[in-house]
């Protein structure tokens, strides 16, 4: 099967979008996990709401891949620290 340049470009775009989507899903899961930990902690800190998480995901989606990776690492670290008793 011979692929045209347009087909190849569309395939590459689909792969790129899928990677971005998986990053966004991972970051969303981390945000929700952090919100759950804050809520369980109950130290008077207000847990992020659904609207807070949606705004954060919009901000995240506008960033470059390197900046997204950095935010994911920071979120993972915050969760790790929060889980330490």
RAURGI-V118175 format. One record per run of one state. SS is the DSSP state (~ for helix, > for strand, _ for the rest). FROM is the first residue (numbers start at 1). LEN is the number of residues. Records with the same first field share a line. If there is no record, write none. Layout:
BEGIN
SS->FROM-LEN + FROM-LEN
END
This chain:
BEGIN
_->1-4 + 42-8 + 62-3 + 84-2
~->5-37 + 50-12 + 65-19
END
